[in-house]
């Protein structure tokens, strides 16, 4: 499955000065990991964020978000953000910052 190259470059730019970031193909798209833990990514045209359960519940109250449902089962710690929800650079930075904060709470792999 393809993923949006323009959004991928924008996410790379947000993460380029952060420590412990790696990139990997995952979920039919591309994911960015922090210290070995999935943080965020792109699947088709959507931004994928790992926010933890409380973070997902807060995110789902915002426009242009929906639960991540990859295989028919909702992933309770992850959310999709549609292109409209991250088209502005500040919107994207805010989403990425949230995912980074959560990912840094996880033990290193």
Buried (B, 14 or more C-beta within 10 A) or exposed (E): EEBBEEBBEBBEEBBEEBEBBEBEEBBEBBBBBBBEBBBBBBBBBBBBBBBBEEBBEBBEEEEBBBEBEEEEEBBEBBBBBBBEBBEEEEBBBEBBEBBBEBBBEBEEE
